[in-house]
């Protein structure tokens, strides 16, 4: 499962960088690389990034447990 966690994290970084480029420069790197926002490959990348975000959101506690990370944000509140 740690492999899936790492893949999801990498996809979230890709998505975050792409959104940063869109917001700052109106430049969609994924669309540029894969043939436009409606191209099948672009849509595939967008869906993968969305699935990675869903994975991270749904499995946050499990990911923390697998990686041995305690939830310090809740402990200090």
C-alpha positions in Angstrom: 0.0 0.0 0.0 2.9 2.4 0.5 3.5 2.3 -3.2 0.0 3.5 -3.9 0.5 6.3 -1.3 3.7 7.4 -3.1 2.1 7.3 -6.5 -0.9 9.3 -5.2 1.4 11.9 -3.6 3.4 12.3 -6.9 0.1 12.7 -8.8 -1.0 15.4 -6.3 2.2 17.3 -6.8 1.8 17.1 -10.6 -1.8 18.4 -10.2 -0.8 21.1 -7.8 2.0 22.3 -10.1 -0.3 22.3 -13.1 -2.9 24.3 -11.2 -0.2 26.7 -10.1 0.8 27.2 -13.7 -2.8 27.7 -14.7 -3.4 30.3 -11.9 -0.2 32.2 -12.4 0.3 32.1 -16.1 -2.9 30.7 -17.7 -0.7 27.8 -18.9 -2.0 24.2 -18.7 1.1 22.0 -18.9 -0.9 18.7 -19.0 -3.0 20.0 -21.9 0.1 21.3 -23.7 1.9 18.0 -23.3 -1.0 15.7 -24.3 -2.9 17.6 -27.0 -5.4 19.9 -25.3 -7.8 19.8 -22.5 -10.2 17.5 -24.4 -7.6 15.0 -25.5 -8.0 11.5 -24.2 -4.5 11.5 -22.6 -5.1 14.8 -20.9 -8.4 13.6 -19.5 -6.7 10.4 -18.3 -4.1 12.5 -16.4 -6.8 14.7 -14.9 -8.8 11.7 -13.8 -5.7 10.1 -12.2 -5.0 13.3 -10.3 -8.6 13.4 -9.1 -8.4 9.7 -8.0 -5.2 10.4 -6.2 -6.8 13.2 -4.3 -9.8 11.0 -3.4 -7.4 8.2 -2.3 -5.5 10.6 0.0 -8.7 12.1 1.5 -10.4 8.8 2.2 -7.4 7.0 3.4 -5.7 9.7 5.5 -5.8 7.8 8.8 -4.6 4.6 7.1 -1.8 6.4 5.4 -0.6 8.0 8.7 -0.7 4.6 10.4 1.2 2.8 7.5 3.9 5.5 7.6 4.1 5.8 11.4 3.0 9.4 11.5 0.9 10.7 14.4 -1.7 13.3 13.9 0.0 16.3 15.6 -2.5 18.8 14.3 -5.3 17.3 16.3 -3.1 16.6 19.3 -2.2 20.2 19.7 -5.8 21.6 19.2 
